[in-house]
Amino acid sequence: MTRRAWILISVPVLLVLALVLGPLAYAALQDDAAPAPRVQAQPEDAVLSAGTDGVWTVADGSTAGYRVDEVLNGADVTVAGTTDRVTGTVEVADGRLAGAQVTVDVASIATDSGRRDAYFRDNVMDVAAHPTATFAVREPADLPELSGEPVTVPVAGELTLAGETRPVQVELSVVRTAGGVDVSGSVPVTFADFGIEPPDLGFVSVEDQGSVEFLVHLVR
């Protein structure tokens, strides 16, 4: 076989191998996303002891985002996107969670891949039309006495994604801190319920279910 013929044969083969093995190698190098952020137990001598009634505001350092499983050329990867652009208020009255609304800037949610994030913003969530997502408490909830040990608070709420609002149930983890109150939670989501079509691009596909997760720091 002449050198020219060898080149003509080998170049297409190498291109095919690159197209097939490239994504596989990339997937093999990907680590699953870190675990969802959760509230942490606090030293009792550092916990505020004042009552909880009043209006609380979401403070700096709060985060929210999504978590979903995807398959990249046969490799399973858990992906999490997060943002610290989170705002909102929580109202506590007579020792009960009376109401709350937390708003997330969807356009700023980021993963470890800029290409994935661009597709998420423009094709999945259409942030030009629906720039934010919200979680709101729909019914008052009993709030146990808060201390440095996390407690679980079941809450009936409403989640708005891509302009669609659906009722959700979530178990909040709540703990008193030196600066206020920390709250974390994870809301299971079936994307079709919100009119969201998970990506299926041939070399990568995304499960039809995921979760919205958050960790907010509340100050008064």
N, C-alpha and C positions, 0 to 999 in steps of 0.2 A: 504494500500500500504506500502510495506516495505521501510526502509530507503534506501537500495541499489537501489531498483526500482525507487524511487523518484530521486535519484542522476542520474541514467542512463537517465531518461526523462528530467530532468531540465538542465543538462549540455548542450546537443545539442540545447535546446531552447534558453538558454542564449547566446550561440555562435551565433545563427542566429540573435538574437536581437542585439548583438554587431555589427555584420556585417552590419545590416540594419540601426540601429539607430546611430551607431558611426559616419559614414559620414554625416548623417543628423545633428547630434549635432555639428559636426565640422563646417559644412556649416553655421549653425545658428549663430555660434560665429564669423564668418568672417565679417569684415566690408568692404564695398566697398573701393577701392583704393582712395587716395586723388585726388582732381581735377588735371587736367593737368597743369604743370607749365606755367605761362605766364609772359610776361614783365609787369612791373609796372611803373606807372607815377612817374616822378622824380621831386624834387624841382628845379625850374628854376634856382635858384642861385647856384646849384651844378652841372649844366650841362655844358659840354665842348662846346665851341662856334666855334672852328676851323672847317674848311671844312672837308668833308668826303672822298675826293678823295684819293686813295692809296690802299695798300694791308693791310687787317686786318687779324689778327690771332685769332683762337678760343682759349680762355684763360681758366685757371683753374676755376673750379666751374660750368662749362657747363655740361648739362645733356641731355641724349636722351634715348629713349626706346620705349616700345609698350604699348598699352591699348586694352583690349579685354574683352568681356563678356563670362562667362562660366556658365554652369549649373552643380551643384554638388548635385546629388540625389534630383533633383527637386528644389533646392535653387539657385536663380540667384545671381551671384557675379561678380562685375567688378574688373578685375585684371590689375595691371600696373607693368611692369618691367622697371627698370632704371639702368643706369650706368653713371659714370662721366668720363669714358675713351672715350673722344670725342676730335677729332683733325680736323683741316682744315683751310682753308683760304677763304677770301671774297675779291673781287676786285671791287672798285668803281672808275669809270672814267667819267669825265665830268658830275658829279652829277647823274650818272646812275649806277645801279647794273649791272656790266659787266660780272661777273662770280663768281662762288663759288663752293666749294666742301667740304662737311663735312663727316668725316669718323667715324664710331662707332664700338667699339670692342664688337661684339655680345656675345662673350663667357663670358663677365663680367656682362651682364645684369642680374639683380636679382629681385625677388619678395619677398614675405614673406614666401615662401616655397622652401626649398632646393630640395625636390623631384621634384616639378614642374620645377624648374630651370634646373635640370639635364636632364629631359625629353625634355625640350625646346632646350637645347644645342645639345643634341646627336641625338634625333629622329625627331625634327621638323626643326631645322635650320642647322643641320650637320655642326657645327662650325669647325670640323677638315678639311673639304673641303672648307668652306666659312666662314672664321673667322671674316669678317667685313661686314658692310652694309654702303652704301654711298648715300648721296643726293647731286645732282649737279644741278646748274642752267643751263638750256638749251638755253635760249634766254635772251638778255639784258632786263632789266625792269626799268621803270621810278622810280626814288627814290625822293619822296617829301623832302622838307627841314625838317631836323630832329630837334626835340626839346624834352622837358621833357614829352610831351604828346605822347602816342603811336599812330602810324599811321599804316594803312594797306597797304601792298604792294603785289599785285597779281604777282605770279611768275610761269613760266613754267619751270619744272625741270624734272630730271630723278632720279628715286629711284631704287637702286639695293639691292635686298634681296635674300639670298640663291643662289647667282650667276646669278639671272635673273634681267634684267634691263627693266623698263617700264616707259613711260612718265607719269608725274603726274602734277596736278595743285594744288597750295597751296597758301593760303593767309598768308603772314608773318606779324606778329606784330613787329614793330621796334620802338625803343625809344633810344634817346641819354642819356647817363649817365655821371657821373663824371669821370668814368674811360674809357669810350669808347662808345660802342653801344651794346644794348641787342636785341636779335632776338628770337622770339618763333613762333612755328607753329605746326600744326597737319595735317598729311597726311592720308586721308582715304585709306585703303588697303583691297582689296579682295584677300585672300590668294591664291586662285587657279590661279590668274594671275601670281604669282611668283613660281608656282609649289609646293606650301606649302600645306600640308594636315593637317588641324586642328585636334587635338587629339579628339578621341571618344572612351573612354575606358570603356564604360558601366556606371560606377558610376559618370563619369565626361565627359562632352562634351563641346567643344569650338565653338563659333559662327564662321561662315566662313568669317566674315569681322571684321576688327578692325582698329587700327590707329597707325601710327608711330608719336611720338611727341618729341619735343626738345625745349630746352631753352639754347641758347649759348650766352656767353659774348665775345665780340670782342674787341681786343685792337690793337693798331697800333705802 
